[in-house]
Amino acid sequence: MHQVLFYSKGDNTRKLADAIARVLGVKATDIKTASIDPTAHIIFLGSGCYGGKPSEDMMKFIERNDFSGRKIALFGTSGGNAGMEVDLMAVALKHKGATVLGSYHCKGKAFLLFNTGRPNQEDLDGARKFVREMAMLD
């Protein structure tokens, strides 16, 4: 069993979460209503990028949960596609004792003008490929 948890303001990261969850045969859950499933082999954790960082809600979620010994696969979306959100999440999770297996990020629509149509089919296909790669590490 795997778990897909995410935070998304503009639905970009939710689209990735839903694509990832479909591959795994589970439901993606917003971190605002989620708790960590103790039986999850791999937790797929995703956030959008806001001001060069993951959402405050995601960082608080990481801080208040125990990730000791947990396997985590990260995903994210950003207007600039730099992937800074997943890099900062990885640092925080490693400090909490998690093993970060890998990460995937892509562009997301920003400010209604930039990256219109993103994440697109190619981005979602990339997320599905990422899931299959991470599941092989289980």
VMD Tcl script that builds the backbone (N, CA, C; Angstrom):
set m [mol new atoms 414]
animate dup $m
set s [atomselect $m all]
$s set {name element resname resid chain x y z} {
  {N N MET 1 A 0.843 -1.192 0.000}
  {CA C MET 1 A 0.000 0.000 0.000}
  {C C MET 1 A 0.883 1.249 0.000}
  {N N HIS 2 A 0.466 2.219 -0.763}
  {CA C HIS 2 A 1.153 3.506 -0.836}
  {C C HIS 2 A 0.151 4.608 -0.505}
  {N N GLN 3 A 0.673 5.772 -0.180}
  {CA C GLN 3 A -0.179 6.900 0.164}
  {C C GLN 3 A 0.269 8.112 -0.650}
  {N N VAL 4 A -0.707 8.900 -1.131}
  {CA C VAL 4 A -0.435 10.123 -1.888}
  {C C VAL 4 A -1.054 11.291 -1.132}
  {N N LEU 5 A -0.184 12.198 -0.669}
  {CA C LEU 5 A -0.612 13.373 0.084}
  {C C LEU 5 A -0.092 14.614 -0.630}
  {N N PHE 6 A -0.900 15.680 -0.640}
  {CA C PHE 6 A -0.489 16.869 -1.387}
  {C C PHE 6 A -1.077 18.131 -0.778}
  {N N TYR 7 A -0.484 19.259 -1.181}
  {CA C TYR 7 A -1.053 20.585 -0.941}
  {C C TYR 7 A -1.039 21.309 -2.277}
  {N N SER 8 A -2.173 21.920 -2.630}
  {CA C SER 8 A -2.272 22.610 -3.908}
  {C C SER 8 A -3.220 23.794 -3.787}
  {N N LYS 9 A -2.725 24.981 -4.119}
  {CA C LYS 9 A -3.584 26.174 -4.125}
  {C C LYS 9 A -4.341 26.304 -5.438}
  {N N GLY 10 A -3.647 26.082 -6.536}
  {CA C GLY 10 A -4.247 26.331 -7.844}
  {C C GLY 10 A -4.575 25.095 -8.650}
  {N N ASP 11 A -4.577 23.944 -8.024}
  {CA C ASP 11 A -4.902 22.652 -8.639}
  {C C ASP 11 A -3.792 22.039 -9.483}
  {N N ASN 12 A -2.663 22.724 -9.673}
  {CA C ASN 12 A -1.568 22.138 -10.452}
  {C C ASN 12 A -1.036 20.872 -9.779}
  {N N THR 13 A -0.713 20.976 -8.509}
  {CA C THR 13 A -0.148 19.836 -7.790}
  {C C THR 13 A -1.210 18.768 -7.557}
  {N N ARG 14 A -2.458 19.180 -7.386}
  {CA C ARG 14 A -3.548 18.198 -7.258}
  {C C ARG 14 A -3.637 17.331 -8.510}
  {N N LYS 15 A -3.443 17.927 -9.690}
  {CA C LYS 15 A -3.488 17.140 -10.936}
  {C C LYS 15 A -2.399 16.069 -10.944}
  {N N LEU 16 A -1.196 16.430 -10.503}
  {CA C LEU 16 A -0.129 15.425 -10.404}
  {C C LEU 16 A -0.492 14.364 -9.378}
  {N N ALA 17 A -0.992 14.796 -8.217}
  {CA C ALA 17 A -1.370 13.857 -7.159}
  {C C ALA 17 A -2.412 12.861 -7.655}
  {N N ASP 18 A -3.402 13.350 -8.370}
  {CA C ASP 18 A -4.445 12.459 -8.893}
  {C C ASP 18 A -3.878 11.460 -9.897}
  {N N ALA 19 A -2.976 11.915 -10.773}
  {CA C ALA 19 A -2.357 11.013 -11.753}
  {C C ALA 19 A -1.521 9.950 -11.047}
  {N N ILE 20 A -0.776 10.358 -10.038}
  {CA C ILE 20 A 0.048 9.424 -9.262}
  {C C ILE 20 A -0.842 8.415 -8.539}
  {N N ALA 21 A -1.889 8.907 -7.902}
  {CA C ALA 21 A -2.794 8.035 -7.146}
  {C C ALA 21 A -3.477 7.007 -8.046}
  {N N ARG 22 A -3.870 7.411 -9.253}
  {CA C ARG 22 A -4.518 6.466 -10.178}
  {C C ARG 22 A -3.587 5.309 -10.514}
  {N N VAL 23 A -2.306 5.596 -10.744}
  {CA C VAL 23 A -1.351 4.529 -11.041}
  {C C VAL 23 A -1.259 3.556 -9.866}
  {N N LEU 24 A -1.290 4.080 -8.669}
  {CA C LEU 24 A -1.140 3.266 -7.463}
  {C C LEU 24 A -2.441 2.610 -7.008}
  {N N GLY 25 A -3.567 3.043 -7.585}
  {CA C GLY 25 A -4.855 2.495 -7.183}
  {C C GLY 25 A -5.319 2.974 -5.820}
  {N N VAL 26 A -4.922 4.217 -5.460}
  {CA C VAL 26 A -5.327 4.813 -4.187}
  {C C VAL 26 A -5.933 6.183 -4.451}
  {N N LYS 27 A -6.390 6.837 -3.392}
  {CA C LYS 27 A -6.948 8.175 -3.506}
  {C C LYS 27 A -5.926 9.186 -3.000}
  {N N ALA 28 A -5.739 10.280 -3.725}
  {CA C ALA 28 A -4.878 11.370 -3.276}
  {C C ALA 28 A -5.639 12.166 -2.220}
  {N N THR 29 A -4.937 12.568 -1.168}
  {CA C THR 29 A -5.571 13.280 -0.062}
  {C C THR 29 A -4.842 14.585 0.219}
  {N N ASP 30 A -5.611 15.652 0.363}
  {CA C ASP 30 A -5.058 16.949 0.726}
  {C C ASP 30 A -4.528 16.860 2.154}
  {N N ILE 31 A -3.348 17.429 2.399}
  {CA C ILE 31 A -2.751 17.340 3.735}
  {C C ILE 31 A -3.599 18.019 4.805}
  {N N LYS 32 A -4.506 18.903 4.385}
  {CA C LYS 32 A -5.355 19.582 5.366}
  {C C LYS 32 A -6.278 18.603 6.089}
  {N N THR 33 A -6.573 17.461 5.458}
  {CA C THR 33 A -7.463 16.472 6.066}
  {C C THR 33 A -6.784 15.112 6.234}
  {N N ALA 34 A -5.481 15.056 6.041}
  {CA C ALA 34 A -4.776 13.771 6.011}
  {C C ALA 34 A -4.019 13.482 7.291}
  {N N SER 35 A -3.828 12.209 7.509}
  {CA C SER 35 A -2.870 11.739 8.506}
  {C C SER 35 A -2.041 10.653 7.823}
  {N N ILE 36 A -0.885 10.404 8.363}
  {CA C ILE 36 A 0.007 9.425 7.750}
  {C C ILE 36 A -0.488 8.024 8.057}
  {N N ASP 37 A -0.602 7.229 7.014}
  {CA C ASP 37 A -1.018 5.841 7.162}
  {C C ASP 37 A 0.190 5.024 7.614}
  {N N PRO 38 A 0.135 4.428 8.784}
  {CA C PRO 38 A 1.286 3.678 9.285}
  {C C PRO 38 A 1.620 2.446 8.442}
  {N N THR 39 A 0.680 1.992 7.595}
  {CA C THR 39 A 0.938 0.819 6.758}
  {C C THR 39 A 1.479 1.172 5.378}
  {N N ALA 40 A 1.580 2.458 5.061}
  {CA C ALA 40 A 2.057 2.868 3.735}
  {C C ALA 40 A 3.535 2.530 3.569}
  {N N HIS 41 A 3.851 1.846 2.477}
  {CA C HIS 41 A 5.250 1.496 2.188}
  {C C HIS 41 A 6.009 2.725 1.718}
  {N N ILE 42 A 5.400 3.470 0.796}
  {CA C ILE 42 A 5.982 4.708 0.285}
  {C C ILE 42 A 4.918 5.793 0.373}
  {N N ILE 43 A 5.309 6.945 0.871}
  {CA C ILE 43 A 4.412 8.102 0.900}
  {C C ILE 43 A 4.850 9.048 -0.208}
  {N N PHE 44 A 3.948 9.320 -1.127}
  {CA C PHE 44 A 4.180 10.305 -2.189}
  {C C PHE 44 A 3.654 11.625 -1.656}
  {N N LEU 45 A 4.545 12.610 -1.556}
  {CA C LEU 45 A 4.225 13.873 -0.906}
  {C C LEU 45 A 4.502 15.013 -1.880}
  {N N GLY 46 A 3.480 15.850 -2.141}
  {CA C GLY 46 A 3.647 16.908 -3.141}
  {C C GLY 46 A 3.150 18.266 -2.707}
  {N N SER 47 A 3.812 19.305 -3.235}
  {CA C SER 47 A 3.424 20.685 -2.962}
  {C C SER 47 A 3.720 21.544 -4.179}
  {N N GLY 48 A 2.963 22.619 -4.295}
  {CA C GLY 48 A 3.307 23.654 -5.251}
  {C C GLY 48 A 4.444 24.491 -4.681}
  {N N CYS 49 A 4.959 25.385 -5.497}
  {CA C CYS 49 A 6.043 26.272 -5.085}
  {C C CYS 49 A 5.475 27.682 -4.949}
  {N N TYR 50 A 5.649 28.272 -3.764}
  {CA C TYR 50 A 5.089 29.586 -3.467}
  {C C TYR 50 A 6.222 30.472 -2.948}
  {N N GLY 51 A 6.629 31.425 -3.755}
  {CA C GLY 51 A 7.729 32.287 -3.359}
  {C C GLY 51 A 9.044 31.534 -3.230}
  {N N GLY 52 A 9.242 30.518 -4.069}
  {CA C GLY 52 A 10.473 29.749 -4.045}
  {C C GLY 52 A 10.526 28.658 -2.995}
  {N N LYS 53 A 9.381 28.390 -2.321}
  {CA C LYS 53 A 9.352 27.392 -1.251}
  {C C LYS 53 A 8.081 26.550 -1.358}
  {N N PRO 54 A 8.082 25.385 -0.685}
  {CA C PRO 54 A 6.833 24.636 -0.585}
  {C C PRO 54 A 5.836 25.458 0.233}
  {N N SER 55 A 4.587 25.086 0.192}
  {CA C SER 55 A 3.579 25.809 0.965}
  {C C SER 55 A 3.900 25.738 2.453}
  {N N GLU 56 A 3.492 26.774 3.160}
  {CA C GLU 56 A 3.645 26.790 4.619}
  {C C GLU 56 A 2.917 25.609 5.244}
  {N N ASP 57 A 1.729 25.303 4.711}
  {CA C ASP 57 A 0.956 24.174 5.233}
  {C C ASP 57 A 1.735 22.866 5.093}
  {N N MET 58 A 2.425 22.680 3.977}
  {CA C MET 58 A 3.203 21.452 3.777}
  {C C MET 58 A 4.361 21.391 4.766}
  {N N MET 59 A 5.044 22.494 4.958}
  {CA C MET 59 A 6.177 22.490 5.888}
  {C C MET 59 A 5.706 22.236 7.318}
  {N N LYS 60 A 4.544 22.752 7.688}
  {CA C LYS 60 A 3.981 22.481 9.017}
  {C C LYS 60 A 3.588 21.006 9.144}
  {N N PHE 61 A 3.047 20.437 8.073}
  {CA C PHE 61 A 2.679 19.020 8.055}
  {C C PHE 61 A 3.918 18.158 8.278}
  {N N ILE 62 A 4.993 18.495 7.591}
  {CA C ILE 62 A 6.250 17.749 7.757}
  {C C ILE 62 A 6.738 17.897 9.196}
  {N N GLU 63 A 6.707 19.102 9.704}
  {CA C GLU 63 A 7.218 19.359 11.056}
  {C C GLU 63 A 6.436 18.605 12.135}
  {N N ARG 64 A 5.126 18.500 11.990}
  {CA C ARG 64 A 4.331 17.912 13.076}
  {C C ARG 64 A 4.165 16.390 12.976}
  {N N ASN 65 A 4.704 15.781 11.929}
  {CA C ASN 65 A 4.574 14.332 11.777}
  {C C ASN 65 A 5.915 13.630 11.941}
  {N N ASP 66 A 5.840 12.364 12.315}
  {CA C ASP 66 A 7.036 11.533 12.488}
  {C C ASP 66 A 7.311 10.801 11.178}
  {N N PHE 67 A 8.448 11.084 10.577}
  {CA C PHE 67 A 8.830 10.446 9.322}
  {C C PHE 67 A 10.005 9.487 9.507}
  {N N SER 68 A 10.343 9.179 10.742}
  {CA C SER 68 A 11.473 8.287 11.027}
  {C C SER 68 A 11.284 6.956 10.306}
  {N N GLY 69 A 12.274 6.605 9.513}
  {CA C GLY 69 A 12.248 5.327 8.811}
  {C C GLY 69 A 11.270 5.243 7.660}
  {N N ARG 70 A 10.599 6.323 7.327}
  {CA C ARG 70 A 9.610 6.301 6.234}
  {C C ARG 70 A 10.284 6.539 4.893}
  {N N LYS 71 A 9.779 5.882 3.856}
  {CA C LYS 71 A 10.227 6.101 2.484}
  {C C LYS 71 A 9.305 7.141 1.853}
  {N N ILE 72 A 9.919 8.189 1.284}
  {CA C ILE 72 A 9.157 9.302 0.720}
  {C C ILE 72 A 9.572 9.529 -0.723}
  {N N ALA 73 A 8.591 9.748 -1.580}
  {CA C ALA 73 A 8.816 10.173 -2.962}
  {C C ALA 73 A 8.132 11.534 -3.105}
  {N N LEU 74 A 8.882 12.524 -3.556}
  {CA C LEU 74 A 8.385 13.898 -3.611}
  {C C LEU 74 A 7.982 14.311 -5.012}
  {N N PHE 75 A 6.974 15.180 -5.083}
  {CA C PHE 75 A 6.588 15.756 -6.369}
  {C C PHE 75 A 6.121 17.181 -6.151}
  {N N GLY 76 A 6.225 17.995 -7.204}
  {CA C GLY 76 A 5.815 19.381 -7.076}
  {C C GLY 76 A 5.639 20.070 -8.409}
  {N N THR 77 A 5.027 21.237 -8.343}
  {CA C THR 77 A 4.836 22.086 -9.521}
  {C C THR 77 A 5.279 23.496 -9.163}
  {N N SER 78 A 5.808 24.189 -10.166}
  {CA C SER 78 A 6.226 25.571 -9.931}
  {C C SER 78 A 6.142 26.367 -11.224}
  {N N GLY 79 A 5.909 27.664 -11.076}
  {CA C GLY 79 A 5.848 28.542 -12.245}
  {C C GLY 79 A 7.153 28.584 -13.007}
  {N N GLY 80 A 8.269 28.518 -12.298}
  {CA C GLY 80 A 9.576 28.581 -12.930}
  {C C GLY 80 A 10.191 27.228 -13.211}
  {N N ASN 81 A 9.581 26.151 -12.719}
  {CA C ASN 81 A 10.042 24.788 -12.926}
  {C C ASN 81 A 11.442 24.536 -12.386}
  {N N ALA 82 A 11.832 25.237 -11.330}
  {CA C ALA 82 A 13.161 25.041 -10.764}
  {C C ALA 82 A 13.207 23.847 -9.804}
  {N N GLY 83 A 12.070 23.441 -9.279}
  {CA C GLY 83 A 12.031 22.310 -8.358}
  {C C GLY 83 A 12.490 22.642 -6.951}
  {N N MET 84 A 12.559 23.929 -6.628}
  {CA C MET 84 A 13.014 24.314 -5.295}
  {C C MET 84 A 12.103 23.773 -4.201}
  {N N GLU 85 A 10.807 23.630 -4.497}
  {CA C GLU 85 A 9.879 23.139 -3.487}
  {C C GLU 85 A 10.222 21.715 -3.059}
  {N N VAL 86 A 10.553 20.846 -4.014}
  {CA C VAL 86 A 10.878 19.467 -3.644}
  {C C VAL 86 A 12.240 19.392 -2.958}
  {N N ASP 87 A 13.180 20.231 -3.355}
  {CA C ASP 87 A 14.493 20.244 -2.704}
  {C C ASP 87 A 14.373 20.627 -1.234}
  {N N LEU 88 A 13.580 21.660 -0.938}
  {CA C LEU 88 A 13.412 22.103 0.456}
  {C C LEU 88 A 12.615 21.087 1.274}
  {N N MET 89 A 11.635 20.441 0.647}
  {CA C MET 89 A 10.897 19.388 1.349}
  {C C MET 89 A 11.835 18.234 1.681}
  {N N ALA 90 A 12.720 17.890 0.751}
  {CA C ALA 90 A 13.661 16.788 0.978}
  {C C ALA 90 A 14.552 17.072 2.180}
  {N N VAL 91 A 15.058 18.288 2.284}
  {CA C VAL 91 A 15.909 18.658 3.417}
  {C C VAL 91 A 15.133 18.503 4.729}
  {N N ALA 92 A 13.922 19.037 4.773}
  {CA C ALA 92 A 13.106 18.959 5.994}
  {C C ALA 92 A 12.792 17.508 6.361}
  {N N LEU 93 A 12.476 16.692 5.368}
  {CA C LEU 93 A 12.133 15.291 5.636}
  {C C LEU 93 A 13.340 14.492 6.117}
  {N N LYS 94 A 14.494 14.761 5.546}
  {CA C LYS 94 A 15.704 14.048 5.990}
  {C C LYS 94 A 16.009 14.394 7.448}
  {N N HIS 95 A 15.773 15.652 7.834}
  {CA C HIS 95 A 15.952 16.040 9.235}
  {C C HIS 95 A 14.959 15.327 10.147}
  {N N LYS 96 A 13.842 14.890 9.588}
  {CA C LYS 96 A 12.823 14.170 10.366}
  {C C LYS 96 A 13.024 12.651 10.291}
  {N N GLY 97 A 14.140 12.213 9.693}
  {CA C GLY 97 A 14.462 10.791 9.667}
  {C C GLY 97 A 13.946 10.010 8.474}
  {N N ALA 98 A 13.413 10.684 7.475}
  {CA C ALA 98 A 12.874 10.002 6.294}
  {C C ALA 98 A 13.980 9.661 5.292}
  {N N THR 99 A 13.706 8.666 4.472}
  {CA C THR 99 A 14.540 8.352 3.325}
  {C C THR 99 A 13.810 8.879 2.103}
  {N N VAL 100 A 14.401 9.833 1.414}
  {CA C VAL 100 A 13.790 10.391 0.207}
  {C C VAL 100 A 14.299 9.576 -0.985}
  {N N LEU 101 A 13.366 8.872 -1.624}
  {CA C LEU 101 A 13.717 7.971 -2.719}
  {C C LEU 101 A 13.976 8.706 -4.029}
  {N N GLY 102 A 13.306 9.821 -4.235}
  {CA C GLY 102 A 13.449 10.570 -5.476}
  {C C GLY 102 A 12.407 11.662 -5.539}
  {N N SER 103 A 12.460 12.426 -6.626}
  {CA C SER 103 A 11.494 13.518 -6.773}
  {C C SER 103 A 11.177 13.772 -8.235}
  {N N TYR 104 A 10.024 14.383 -8.447}
  {CA C TYR 104 A 9.568 14.772 -9.779}
  {C C TYR 104 A 8.929 16.143 -9.653}
  {N N HIS 105 A 9.253 17.019 -10.579}
  {CA C HIS 105 A 8.574 18.318 -10.615}
  {C C HIS 105 A 8.399 18.747 -12.067}
  {N N CYS 106 A 7.422 19.601 -12.263}
  {CA C CYS 106 A 7.144 20.132 -13.593}
  {C C CYS 106 A 6.580 21.542 -13.444}
  {N N LYS 107 A 6.400 22.199 -14.562}
  {CA C LYS 107 A 5.800 23.530 -14.540}
  {C C LYS 107 A 4.323 23.425 -14.195}
  {N N GLY 108 A 3.852 24.476 -13.580}
  {CA C GLY 108 A 2.437 24.611 -13.300}
  {C C GLY 108 A 1.994 25.994 -13.739}
  {N N LYS 109 A 0.731 26.115 -14.060}
  {CA C LYS 109 A 0.186 27.422 -14.442}
  {C C LYS 109 A 0.368 28.387 -13.282}
  {N N ALA 110 A 0.816 29.602 -13.591}
  {CA C ALA 110 A 1.051 30.598 -12.550}
  {C C ALA 110 A 0.434 31.933 -12.945}
  {N N PHE 111 A -0.242 32.569 -12.006}
  {CA C PHE 111 A -0.798 33.913 -12.190}
  {C C PHE 111 A -1.703 34.031 -13.419}
  {N N LEU 112 A -2.364 32.960 -13.800}
  {CA C LEU 112 A -3.309 32.906 -14.927}
  {C C LEU 112 A -2.678 33.208 -16.279}
  {N N LEU 113 A -1.420 33.626 -16.322}
  {CA C LEU 113 A -0.783 34.004 -17.578}
  {C C LEU 113 A 0.363 33.086 -17.973}
  {N N PHE 114 A 1.108 32.620 -17.007}
  {CA C PHE 114 A 2.312 31.845 -17.283}
  {C C PHE 114 A 2.024 30.356 -17.290}
  {N N ASN 115 A 2.628 29.662 -18.239}
  {CA C ASN 115 A 2.536 28.201 -18.335}
  {C C ASN 115 A 1.098 27.719 -18.486}
  {N N THR 116 A 0.299 28.450 -19.244}
  {CA C THR 116 A -1.091 28.058 -19.467}
  {C C THR 116 A -1.140 26.623 -19.991}
  {N N GLY 117 A -2.045 25.860 -19.423}
  {CA C GLY 117 A -2.211 24.467 -19.844}
  {C C GLY 117 A -1.284 23.499 -19.122}
  {N N ARG 118 A -0.493 23.985 -18.202}
  {CA C ARG 118 A 0.420 23.121 -17.449}
  {C C ARG 118 A -0.187 22.820 -16.085}
  {N N PRO 119 A 0.050 21.694 -15.501}
  {CA C PRO 119 A 0.730 20.573 -16.107}
  {C C PRO 119 A -0.088 19.990 -17.267}
  {N N ASN 120 A 0.627 19.620 -18.322}
  {CA C ASN 120 A -0.030 19.082 -19.515}
  {C C ASN 120 A 0.109 17.560 -19.548}
  {N N GLN 121 A -0.318 16.963 -20.638}
  {CA C GLN 121 A -0.290 15.495 -20.742}
  {C C GLN 121 A 1.121 14.945 -20.596}
  {N N GLU 122 A 2.089 15.627 -21.177}
  {CA C GLU 122 A 3.482 15.190 -21.063}
  {C C GLU 122 A 3.944 15.221 -19.594}
  {N N ASP 123 A 3.553 16.271 -18.874}
  {CA C ASP 123 A 3.893 16.376 -17.451}
  {C C ASP 123 A 3.256 15.241 -16.651}
  {N N LEU 124 A 1.993 14.955 -16.930}
  {CA C LEU 124 A 1.281 13.888 -16.216}
  {C C LEU 124 A 1.877 12.517 -16.552}
  {N N ASP 125 A 2.265 12.336 -17.814}
  {CA C ASP 125 A 2.937 11.088 -18.207}
  {C C ASP 125 A 4.263 10.942 -17.454}
  {N N GLY 126 A 4.981 12.051 -17.298}
  {CA C GLY 126 A 6.229 12.034 -16.532}
  {C C GLY 126 A 5.994 11.647 -15.086}
  {N N ALA 127 A 4.901 12.145 -14.500}
  {CA C ALA 127 A 4.558 11.794 -13.124}
  {C C ALA 127 A 4.233 10.307 -13.012}
  {N N ARG 128 A 3.510 9.776 -13.990}
  {CA C ARG 128 A 3.169 8.347 -13.966}
  {C C ARG 128 A 4.429 7.482 -14.098}
  {N N LYS 129 A 5.355 7.913 -14.928}
  {CA C LYS 129 A 6.630 7.194 -15.080}
  {C C LYS 129 A 7.403 7.229 -13.755}
  {N N PHE 130 A 7.431 8.388 -13.124}
  {CA C PHE 130 A 8.091 8.548 -11.828}
  {C C PHE 130 A 7.515 7.573 -10.803}
  {N N VAL 131 A 6.205 7.452 -10.752}
  {CA C VAL 131 A 5.554 6.543 -9.800}
  {C C VAL 131 A 6.017 5.114 -10.020}
  {N N ARG 132 A 6.037 4.686 -11.257}
  {CA C ARG 132 A 6.460 3.311 -11.544}
  {C C ARG 132 A 7.913 3.086 -11.115}
  {N N GLU 133 A 8.780 4.083 -11.334}
  {CA C GLU 133 A 10.179 3.980 -10.911}
  {C C GLU 133 A 10.284 3.890 -9.390}
  {N N MET 134 A 9.510 4.716 -8.686}
  {CA C MET 134 A 9.559 4.705 -7.220}
  {C C MET 134 A 8.997 3.401 -6.647}
  {N N ALA 135 A 7.936 2.899 -7.266}
  {CA C ALA 135 A 7.323 1.661 -6.782}
  {C C ALA 135 A 8.285 0.478 -6.904}
  {N N MET 136 A 9.196 0.550 -7.874}
  {CA C MET 136 A 10.189 -0.522 -8.019}
  {C C MET 136 A 11.206 -0.506 -6.877}
  {N N LEU 137 A 11.349 0.620 -6.197}
  {CA C LEU 137 A 12.286 0.728 -5.075}
  {C C LEU 137 A 11.695 0.195 -3.777}
  {N N ASP 138 A 10.431 -0.153 -3.809}
  {CA C ASP 138 A 9.750 -0.629 -2.606}
  {C C ASP 138 A 10.156 -2.047 -2.256}
}
mol reanalyze $m
mol bondsrecalc $m
mol representation Tube
mol addrep $m
